[in-house]
Amino acid sequence: MDIISLIIFLAIGALVGWLAGKIYKGSGFGIIGNIVVGIVGSVLGGFVFGMLGIIAGGLLGSIVMGTVGAVLLLFLIGLVKKNS
């Protein structure tokens, strides 16, 4: 992975994390938090979309898939926090 690919990867992660934060709780998590939520959410979204047989192609598809996964991640974290 070259430096440009890494920067794009982190930028998409930040965007996805920010979008998920806006959708789920109304604000973002800061740049580092957005990147972490975005990257983990993208992995979760890829897994869920794969299990459902949905293919998300291109940049827009990746952003949608990552956002769905990140919102799901935040929802699951919220459930765990409520039960603690």
C-alpha positions as CSV (number, residue, x, y, z in Angstrom):
1,M,0.0,0.0,0.0
2,D,1.6,3.3,-1.0
3,I,1.1,6.6,0.8
4,I,-1.7,7.9,-1.5
5,S,-3.7,4.7,-0.9
6,L,-3.2,5.0,2.8
7,I,-4.3,8.6,2.8
8,I,-7.4,7.7,0.8
9,F,-8.2,4.7,3.1
10,L,-7.9,7.0,6.2
11,A,-10.0,9.7,4.6
12,I,-12.8,7.3,3.7
13,G,-12.6,5.9,7.2
14,A,-12.9,9.4,8.7
15,L,-15.8,10.3,6.4
16,V,-17.7,7.0,7.1
17,G,-17.1,7.4,10.9
18,W,-18.3,11.0,10.8
19,L,-21.4,10.1,8.7
20,A,-22.3,7.3,11.2
21,G,-21.8,9.6,14.1
22,K,-24.2,12.1,12.5
23,I,-26.8,9.5,11.7
24,Y,-26.6,7.6,15.1
25,K,-25.9,10.3,17.7
26,G,-26.0,13.6,16.0
27,S,-22.2,14.5,16.1
28,G,-18.9,13.0,15.1
29,F,-16.2,11.5,17.4
30,G,-13.2,13.6,16.5
31,I,-10.8,12.7,13.7
32,I,-9.2,9.7,15.3
33,G,-12.5,8.4,16.6
34,N,-14.1,8.8,13.2
35,I,-11.3,6.9,11.5
36,V,-11.5,4.0,14.0
37,V,-15.3,3.8,13.8
38,G,-15.1,4.1,10.0
39,I,-12.5,1.4,9.5
40,V,-14.1,-1.1,12.0
41,G,-17.5,-0.2,10.6
42,S,-16.4,-0.8,7.0
43,V,-15.1,-4.3,7.9
44,L,-18.4,-5.1,9.7
45,G,-20.4,-3.6,6.8
46,G,-18.4,-5.7,4.3
47,F,-19.1,-8.8,6.3
48,V,-22.8,-8.1,6.7
49,F,-23.2,-7.2,3.0
50,G,-21.3,-10.3,2.0
51,M,-23.6,-12.5,4.2
52,L,-26.6,-10.9,2.5
53,G,-25.1,-11.4,-1.0
54,I,-25.0,-7.6,-1.7
55,I,-22.2,-6.2,-3.7
56,A,-21.2,-2.6,-3.2
57,G,-18.8,-1.4,-5.9
58,G,-16.9,1.8,-6.4
59,L,-16.3,4.7,-4.0
60,L,-19.9,5.5,-3.3
61,G,-20.7,1.8,-2.7
62,S,-17.8,1.6,-0.2
63,I,-19.0,4.7,1.6
64,V,-22.6,3.4,1.8
65,M,-21.4,-0.1,3.0
66,G,-19.0,1.4,5.5
67,T,-21.6,3.8,6.9
68,V,-24.2,1.0,7.3
69,G,-21.5,-1.1,9.1
70,A,-20.4,1.8,11.3
71,V,-24.0,2.6,12.3
72,L,-24.5,-1.0,13.1
73,L,-21.3,-1.0,15.2
74,L,-22.5,2.1,17.1
75,F,-25.8,0.4,17.7
76,L,-24.1,-2.7,19.1
77,I,-21.8,-0.7,21.3
78,G,-24.8,1.2,22.6
79,L,-26.5,-2.2,23.5
80,V,-23.4,-3.4,25.3
81,K,-23.1,-0.1,27.3
82,K,-26.8,-0.3,28.3
83,N,-26.3,-3.8,29.6
84,S,-23.2,-3.0,31.6
